[in-house]
Amino acid sequence: MALEITDSNFEDLVLKSDKPVLVDFWAEWCGPCRMVGPAVEEIAKEYADQAVVGKVNVDHNPGISMKYGIRNIPALLYFKNGEIVDKQIGAVPKSVLAQKLDKQLLSFS
């Protein structure tokens, strides 16, 4: 299951992670977010030992959303060593999200 990432735990779960991180910025009222959500949950299960996968509700966590300039959702950011290394804006198939995470895992050191 994807972690619930908040303004208060973002630094510990994302920026200080020793694994690649996928963060899904979403909201309950967002139709495309509901389409991507199940894929993010599946990726969280499949990559549990290799990566951190979490979700940020933009309505409840405006601090992180503003810091990273999230204006359109779903917005999926990929972090490595505390830095954004890739992103995906809008709903896409699970395979696209997994492929981007695989790329981060291959280059992770």
C-alpha positions as CSV (number, residue, x, y, z in Angstrom):
1,M,0.0,0.0,0.0
2,A,1.2,3.5,-0.9
3,L,2.4,5.6,2.1
4,E,0.4,8.7,3.1
5,I,2.9,11.5,2.7
6,T,2.1,14.8,4.4
7,D,3.7,18.2,4.9
8,S,5.1,16.9,8.2
9,N,6.6,13.6,7.1
10,F,7.7,14.5,3.6
11,E,11.3,15.2,4.5
12,D,11.8,11.9,6.3
13,L,9.9,9.7,3.8
14,V,11.0,11.3,0.6
15,L,14.0,13.6,0.9
16,K,16.0,11.4,3.3
17,S,15.1,8.1,1.6
18,D,17.9,5.7,0.7
19,K,15.7,4.3,-2.1
20,P,14.1,5.9,-5.2
21,V,10.8,7.5,-4.4
22,L,7.6,7.9,-6.4
23,V,5.2,10.5,-5.1
24,D,1.6,10.8,-6.4
25,F,0.1,14.2,-5.9
26,W,-3.7,13.8,-6.0
27,A,-7.1,14.9,-4.7
28,E,-10.3,13.1,-4.0
29,W,-12.3,15.2,-6.5
30,C,-9.9,14.6,-9.3
31,G,-11.2,12.1,-11.9
32,P,-7.8,11.3,-13.6
33,C,-6.3,10.8,-10.1
34,R,-8.9,8.1,-9.4
35,M,-7.8,6.4,-12.6
36,V,-4.1,6.5,-11.7
37,G,-4.6,5.6,-8.0
38,P,-5.0,1.8,-8.4
39,A,-1.9,1.7,-10.6
40,V,0.1,3.5,-7.9
41,E,-1.2,1.1,-5.2
42,E,-0.1,-1.9,-7.4
43,I,3.3,-0.4,-7.9
44,A,3.6,0.2,-4.2
45,K,3.1,-3.5,-3.6
46,E,5.3,-4.7,-6.4
47,Y,8.2,-2.4,-5.6
48,A,7.9,-2.6,-1.8
49,D,11.4,-3.7,-1.2
50,Q,13.0,-1.6,-3.8
51,A,11.4,1.8,-3.7
52,V,9.2,4.1,-1.6
53,V,5.8,4.8,-3.1
54,G,3.6,7.4,-1.5
55,K,0.6,9.7,-2.1
56,V,0.2,13.4,-1.2
57,N,-3.4,14.7,-1.0
58,V,-2.9,18.3,-2.3
59,D,-6.0,19.6,-0.5
60,H,-4.6,18.5,2.9
61,N,-0.9,19.3,2.2
62,P,-0.6,22.6,0.5
63,G,3.0,23.1,1.7
64,I,4.6,20.4,-0.4
65,S,2.3,21.1,-3.3
66,M,3.4,24.8,-3.4
67,K,7.0,23.9,-2.9
68,Y,7.1,21.7,-6.0
69,G,4.8,23.9,-8.1
70,I,2.0,21.3,-8.4
71,R,-0.7,23.0,-10.5
72,N,-2.1,20.0,-12.4
73,I,-2.9,16.6,-10.9
74,P,-2.3,13.8,-11.0
75,A,1.4,14.8,-10.8
76,L,3.8,12.0,-10.1
77,L,7.3,13.0,-9.1
78,Y,10.3,10.7,-9.0
79,F,12.9,11.5,-6.4
80,K,16.5,10.1,-6.0
81,N,18.8,11.3,-3.2
82,G,16.3,14.0,-2.3
83,E,16.2,15.5,-5.9
84,I,13.5,15.3,-8.5
85,V,14.8,13.1,-11.3
86,D,11.7,12.6,-13.4
87,K,8.0,13.4,-13.5
88,Q,4.7,12.5,-15.1
89,I,1.8,14.9,-15.3
90,G,-1.6,13.5,-16.1
91,A,-3.1,10.0,-16.2
92,V,-1.1,7.3,-17.9
93,P,-1.1,3.5,-17.9
94,K,0.7,1.7,-15.0
95,S,3.3,0.5,-17.4
96,V,4.5,4.1,-18.0
97,L,4.8,4.7,-14.3
98,A,6.6,1.4,-13.7
99,Q,9.0,2.0,-16.6
100,K,10.1,5.4,-15.1
101,L,10.6,3.8,-11.7
102,D,12.6,0.9,-13.3
103,K,14.9,3.6,-14.9
104,Q,15.5,5.1,-11.4
105,L,16.2,1.7,-9.9
106,L,18.8,0.9,-12.6
107,S,20.7,4.2,-12.1
108,F,20.3,4.3,-8.3
109,S,23.5,4.3,-6.3
